[in-house]
Structures are given as structure tokens and as C-alpha cells.
């Protein structure tokens, strides 16, 4: 396997980390880094659910996503009057992904909003957001248990995501911007900590790809996500400090 422009092998993740409880004003937070990409994820809890869910005894998990003005070399304009286009699509992806590992009945009639704010963007912001949002969501649920609001953590397993793509005819894992912007094929893969697929988003960017190349990309993603899930478990191995709902 040939090395990439940053010295990694095709199946190497960028250096990544999670800083748990990066802020203390919400029930859960994490600063997630993949290479030069940085995303702050927070989880806010409301003792309420959307109107269409009231009285059903189930909770709700949703997400908002934003690239902050200084997150890229060219200033990103703030979105006014609600999210549009790409932003809304990413928000829906994050929400779907985290709901897939949440037992909504066990959550009870609580809503948890995950805010993912990109501080610095160098590729993979949506996948990093999912990985960090899981940490924030986990701790928010743990603190609801500590407060006696729910009997047990409703999360069933980890949730993680990563990008894969075909660059110069080679399947590669975890694309930074220089690769993402020139890839022939670009995929985002979301999986559970038990290896089940949640969502696969992929497209050819000018060149077609074969079934064997698709399988190679999914194999790369599966191995990368397994490593991320291990890191998530390590970060969450100890209980968070108690914190009151509404903080």
C-alpha cells in the first residue's frame, strides 16, 4: 500500500481524540478532533417532547449543526432564519444516527438536542460530529439516571462514523479536505458499536466504481469505526460528575 500525502497508510485513521465535558453548562459535551478538524458537541435536555409525540411515553433526540465563521480559510456566513440545504441534511443525518442507538421508551418524555458546532474544518465534519455527539448524549443520559429522571441509560450501543473514498484509484480511510475535494468516490459510513450499519452515503464524483471497490470501502469503514468505538468506550468507562437537569 502506498502512503498518502500526510504519511498515513490507506487504512490509517487521522489522530483523533475526545475531550469529555469540554464545557459544563449542559448535561453533556465533548470536543472531538480528527486531524485538524475540531467539533464541539453539546447535549441539552428538555423535560418535554414535540407536540406530535406527547402522551406516548417516548423521548426524542434531534440535532443542530453549524460551521462557525472562522472554521475555514474563507469566512463562513452565519445562516439566518433556520438551516438550509447542506446544513439541514447534516442535521437530519446526525439525529437519525443517534436515534438508531437510543431506546426512546427508556428515555421517557424527554428531548435531547445535540448541537454540533464546527470550530475548524478539514474534512469529515459530519462524521466527527456523530462521534462526538454520541459522547455528549451518553453523558446527558447518565446524568438523567443520576438525577432519578429515568431508570437506566437508554443508549443500546455506541454510534460512530467515518469517511472513506477512492483517491487516485485507491480505497482510503478518513479523508481530510485535500483528499475529500479530489476523491473519485466519496462515502460517509455510520455504524453501531456492535458492527451494524446505520447509514451509508456515497457517490461517484466523475468516475464509476465497482462492487469490489464498494466492499473494500465498507471494510475500511468497519475497521475504522471499530477503533473509534473502542476509544468511545474508554472515554466513558467512568461515570461523569453529577449535574442537575437544566444546568
MOTARA-V576395 format. One record per run of one state. SS is the DSSP state (a for helix, b for strand, c for the rest). FROM is the first residue (numbers start at 1). TO is the last residue. If there is no record, write none. Layout:
# MOTARA-V576395
ss-><SS;SS>
from-><FROM;FROM>
to-><TO;TO>
This chain:
# MOTARA-V576395
ss-><c;b;c;b;c;b;c;a;c;b;c;a;c;b;c;a;c;b;c;a;c;b;c;b;c;b;c;a;c;b;c;b;c;a;c>
from-><1;16;21;28;35;37;47;51;54;60;68;85;100;102;103;104;108;111;121;125;147;155;156;159;168;170;174;177;181;185;193;197;205;211;236>
to-><15;20;27;34;36;46;50;53;59;67;84;99;101;102;103;107;110;120;124;146;154;155;158;167;169;173;176;180;184;192;196;204;210;235;247>
